[in-house]
Amino acid sequence: EADIYQTPRYLVIGTGKKITLECSQTMGHDKMYWYQQDPGMELHLIHYSYGVNSTEKGDLSSESTVSRIRTEHFPLTLESARPSHTSQYLCASSEWGQPDTQYFGPGTRLTVL
Amino acid sequence: KNQVEQSPQSLIILEGKNCTLQCNYTVSPFSNLRWYKQDTGRGPVSLTIMTFSENTKSNGRYTATLDADTKQSSLHITASQLSDSASYICVVSGLDNAGNMLTFGGGTRLMVKP
Protein backbone atom coordinates (compact mmCIF):
# COMPACT_ATOMS: atom_id res chain seq x y z
CA GLU A 1 0.00 0.00 0.00
CA ALA A 2 1.29 3.41 -0.95
CA ASP A 3 2.29 5.88 1.74
CA ILE A 4 0.73 9.05 0.41
CA TYR A 5 -1.60 11.12 2.54
CA GLN A 6 -4.02 13.95 1.94
CA THR A 7 -5.75 16.22 4.40
CA PRO A 8 -8.44 17.16 4.88
CA ARG A 9 -10.46 14.35 3.33
CA TYR A 10 -13.55 16.54 3.14
CA LEU A 11 -13.83 20.33 3.24
CA VAL A 12 -16.90 22.57 3.00
CA ILE A 13 -16.17 26.30 2.95
CA GLY A 14 -17.71 29.58 1.90
CA THR A 15 -16.87 31.62 -1.18
CA GLY A 16 -13.82 33.84 -0.91
CA LYS A 17 -11.95 31.78 1.68
CA LYS A 18 -8.32 30.85 1.25
CA ILE A 19 -7.65 27.13 1.53
CA THR A 20 -4.67 24.82 1.40
CA LEU A 21 -4.96 21.14 0.57
CA GLU A 22 -2.13 19.10 2.05
CA CYS A 23 -0.35 16.20 0.39
CA SER A 24 2.54 14.26 1.86
CA GLN A 25 4.36 11.09 0.84
CA THR A 26 6.92 9.06 2.74
CA MET A 27 8.30 7.10 -0.19
CA GLY A 28 10.99 9.61 -1.12
CA HIS A 29 9.46 10.12 -4.56
CA ASP A 30 10.77 13.08 -6.54
CA LYS A 31 7.76 13.52 -8.81
CA MET A 32 4.40 14.62 -7.44
CA TYR A 33 1.12 15.50 -9.11
CA TRP A 34 -2.25 17.11 -8.45
CA TYR A 35 -5.33 15.97 -10.34
CA GLN A 36 -8.85 17.37 -10.36
CA GLN A 37 -11.77 15.00 -10.79
CA ASP A 38 -15.44 15.90 -10.97
CA PRO A 39 -17.91 13.17 -9.92
CA GLY A 40 -18.06 10.41 -12.49
CA MET A 41 -15.61 12.18 -14.74
CA GLU A 42 -12.01 11.57 -15.73
CA LEU A 43 -8.94 12.86 -13.93
CA HIS A 44 -7.29 16.01 -15.20
CA LEU A 45 -3.71 16.95 -14.36
CA ILE A 46 -3.53 20.49 -12.92
CA HIS A 47 -0.01 20.65 -11.43
CA TYR A 48 3.12 18.55 -11.20
CA SER A 49 6.60 18.77 -9.77
CA TYR A 50 9.89 17.06 -10.62
CA GLY A 51 11.44 17.78 -7.24
CA VAL A 52 12.17 20.51 -4.71
CA ASN A 53 11.59 24.02 -6.10
CA SER A 54 10.07 22.60 -9.30
CA THR A 55 6.42 23.27 -10.19
CA GLU A 56 4.70 23.00 -13.55
CA LYS A 57 1.16 23.53 -14.79
CA GLY A 58 -0.72 20.54 -16.10
CA ASP A 59 -3.13 20.01 -18.95
CA LEU A 60 -6.14 21.60 -17.23
CA SER A 61 -5.90 25.28 -16.36
CA SER A 62 -6.44 25.91 -12.67
CA GLU A 63 -6.56 28.98 -10.47
CA SER A 64 -4.81 27.04 -7.73
CA THR A 65 -1.10 27.29 -6.97
CA VAL A 66 1.38 24.75 -5.60
CA SER A 67 4.73 24.79 -3.88
CA ARG A 68 7.46 22.20 -3.34
CA ILE A 69 9.78 23.28 -0.56
CA ARG A 70 10.35 19.75 0.73
CA THR A 71 10.49 16.49 -1.21
CA GLU A 72 7.73 14.88 0.80
CA HIS A 73 5.29 17.80 0.79
CA PHE A 74 3.28 19.24 -2.14
CA PRO A 75 0.48 21.54 -0.92
CA LEU A 76 -2.14 23.10 -3.19
CA THR A 77 -3.57 26.54 -2.40
CA LEU A 78 -6.65 28.40 -3.55
CA GLU A 79 -6.41 32.10 -2.61
CA SER A 80 -10.12 32.77 -3.00
CA ALA A 81 -12.36 29.74 -3.34
CA ARG A 82 -15.40 29.83 -5.61
CA PRO A 83 -18.24 27.35 -6.20
CA SER A 84 -16.62 26.43 -9.53
CA HIS A 85 -13.71 24.98 -7.52
CA THR A 86 -16.00 22.33 -6.05
CA SER A 87 -14.42 19.02 -7.01
CA GLN A 88 -12.28 16.15 -5.80
CA TYR A 89 -8.54 16.80 -5.72
CA LEU A 90 -6.19 13.82 -5.94
CA CYS A 91 -2.48 13.90 -5.19
CA ALA A 92 -0.06 11.33 -6.60
CA SER A 93 3.66 10.62 -6.61
CA SER A 94 6.13 8.56 -8.62
CA GLU A 95 9.83 7.75 -8.78
CA TRP A 96 12.28 8.88 -11.40
CA GLY A 97 12.71 6.12 -13.97
CA GLN A 98 9.18 4.86 -13.35
CA PRO A 99 7.09 7.87 -14.33
CA ASP A 100 4.01 5.81 -15.06
CA THR A 101 3.81 4.10 -11.69
CA GLN A 102 1.87 6.80 -9.90
CA TYR A 103 0.64 6.16 -6.39
CA PHE A 104 -2.48 8.08 -5.45
CA GLY A 105 -3.63 9.55 -2.17
CA PRO A 106 -7.22 9.14 -0.96
CA GLY A 107 -8.25 12.55 -2.27
CA THR A 108 -9.83 15.68 -0.83
CA ARG A 109 -13.45 16.38 -1.67
CA LEU A 110 -13.89 20.15 -1.71
CA THR A 111 -17.27 21.87 -1.66
CA VAL A 112 -17.42 25.65 -1.96
CA LEU A 113 -20.78 27.17 -1.07
CA LYS B 1 -5.04 14.61 -30.04
CA ASN B 2 -4.36 11.77 -27.61
CA GLN B 3 -7.56 10.17 -26.41
CA VAL B 4 -8.67 7.20 -24.34
CA GLU B 5 -12.25 6.02 -24.73
CA GLN B 6 -13.83 3.50 -22.38
CA SER B 7 -17.02 1.52 -22.70
CA PRO B 8 -19.49 0.99 -21.32
CA GLN B 9 -19.77 4.10 -19.16
CA SER B 10 -21.59 2.09 -16.53
CA LEU B 11 -22.45 -1.54 -15.96
CA ILE B 12 -24.56 -3.48 -13.48
CA ILE B 13 -24.00 -7.20 -13.03
CA LEU B 14 -25.00 -9.86 -10.53
CA GLU B 15 -22.53 -11.21 -8.04
CA GLY B 16 -20.64 -14.20 -9.42
CA LYS B 17 -21.00 -13.17 -13.05
CA ASN B 18 -18.13 -12.25 -15.37
CA CYS B 19 -17.78 -8.98 -17.25
CA THR B 20 -15.47 -7.29 -19.73
CA LEU B 21 -14.61 -3.62 -19.90
CA GLN B 22 -13.23 -2.01 -23.05
CA CYS B 23 -10.62 0.65 -23.68
CA ASN B 24 -9.68 2.17 -27.07
CA TYR B 25 -6.86 4.66 -27.36
CA THR B 26 -5.16 6.92 -29.86
CA VAL B 27 -2.09 7.81 -27.79
CA SER B 28 1.12 8.03 -29.77
CA PRO B 29 3.90 7.20 -29.21
CA PHE B 30 2.73 4.44 -26.91
CA SER B 31 4.66 3.43 -23.81
CA ASN B 32 2.30 1.33 -21.71
CA LEU B 33 -1.30 0.87 -20.63
CA ARG B 34 -2.52 0.56 -17.08
CA TRP B 35 -5.87 -0.31 -15.53
CA TYR B 36 -6.76 1.36 -12.25
CA LYS B 37 -9.56 0.59 -9.81
CA GLN B 38 -11.05 3.57 -8.01
CA ASP B 39 -13.43 3.05 -5.12
CA THR B 40 -15.92 5.84 -4.48
CA GLY B 41 -14.24 8.73 -2.72
CA ARG B 42 -10.79 7.14 -2.91
CA GLY B 43 -7.72 7.50 -5.07
CA PRO B 44 -7.09 5.08 -7.97
CA VAL B 45 -5.15 1.89 -7.29
CA SER B 46 -3.19 0.17 -10.05
CA LEU B 47 -4.42 -3.29 -11.13
CA THR B 48 -2.23 -4.15 -14.14
CA ILE B 49 0.30 -2.57 -16.45
CA MET B 50 1.15 -3.78 -19.96
CA THR B 51 3.86 -2.69 -22.36
CA PHE B 52 3.79 -2.88 -26.13
CA SER B 53 4.99 -6.47 -26.26
CA GLU B 54 2.53 -7.88 -23.73
CA ASN B 55 -0.81 -9.32 -24.83
CA THR B 56 -2.27 -10.34 -21.52
CA LYS B 57 -1.65 -9.93 -17.81
CA SER B 58 -3.55 -11.25 -14.83
CA ASN B 59 -3.95 -10.08 -11.27
CA GLY B 60 -6.15 -12.50 -9.39
CA ARG B 61 -9.64 -12.37 -10.88
CA TYR B 62 -8.64 -9.47 -13.14
CA THR B 63 -7.21 -10.23 -16.60
CA ALA B 64 -6.19 -7.44 -18.96
CA THR B 65 -5.51 -7.86 -22.67
CA LEU B 66 -3.78 -5.54 -25.09
CA ASP B 67 -3.84 -5.41 -28.89
CA ALA B 68 -1.29 -2.76 -29.81
CA ASP B 69 -2.14 -3.07 -33.51
CA THR B 70 -5.78 -2.12 -33.08
CA LYS B 71 -5.01 0.03 -30.00
CA GLN B 72 -7.54 -1.77 -27.87
CA SER B 73 -7.45 -3.17 -24.36
CA SER B 74 -9.94 -5.03 -22.25
CA LEU B 75 -10.26 -5.82 -18.57
CA HIS B 76 -12.05 -9.07 -17.75
CA ILE B 77 -13.37 -9.65 -14.25
CA THR B 78 -14.11 -13.24 -13.34
CA ALA B 79 -16.62 -14.37 -10.70
CA SER B 80 -17.44 -10.84 -9.63
CA GLN B 81 -17.75 -9.90 -5.98
CA LEU B 82 -19.58 -7.06 -4.28
CA SER B 83 -16.21 -5.46 -3.53
CA ASP B 84 -15.57 -5.15 -7.27
CA SER B 85 -18.09 -2.29 -7.36
CA ALA B 86 -15.94 0.68 -8.36
CA SER B 87 -14.83 2.76 -11.30
CA TYR B 88 -12.24 1.18 -13.58
CA ILE B 89 -9.96 3.61 -15.35
CA CYS B 90 -7.81 2.90 -18.38
CA VAL B 91 -4.65 5.04 -18.46
CA VAL B 92 -2.32 5.12 -21.45
CA SER B 93 1.19 6.42 -21.17
CA GLY B 94 2.86 8.18 -24.06
CA LEU B 95 6.02 10.25 -24.21
CA ASP B 96 6.36 14.00 -24.20
CA ASN B 97 9.36 16.29 -23.88
CA ALA B 98 9.34 15.78 -20.14
CA GLY B 99 9.59 12.02 -20.60
CA ASN B 100 6.07 10.87 -19.89
CA MET B 101 2.49 11.80 -20.45
CA LEU B 102 -0.57 10.07 -19.08
CA THR B 103 -3.94 10.13 -20.80
CA PHE B 104 -6.85 9.02 -18.63
CA GLY B 105 -10.05 7.43 -19.87
CA GLY B 106 -13.38 8.50 -18.42
CA GLY B 107 -13.78 5.22 -16.59
CA THR B 108 -16.41 2.51 -16.41
CA ARG B 109 -18.56 2.49 -13.29
CA LEU B 110 -19.25 -1.10 -12.30
CA MET B 111 -21.91 -2.05 -9.80
CA VAL B 112 -22.10 -5.64 -8.59
CA LYS B 113 -25.43 -6.55 -7.04
CA PRO B 114 -26.14 -9.52 -4.75
Interface residues (C-beta under 8 A of the other chain):
Chain A: I4 G40 M41 E42 L43 H44 L45 Y50 E56 Q88 L90 C91 A92 P99 D100 T101 Q102 F104 G105 P106 G107 R109
Chain B: S31 N32 R34 G41 R42 G43 P44 V45 S46 I49 S87 I89 S93 A98 G99 N100 L102 F104 G105 G106 G107 R109
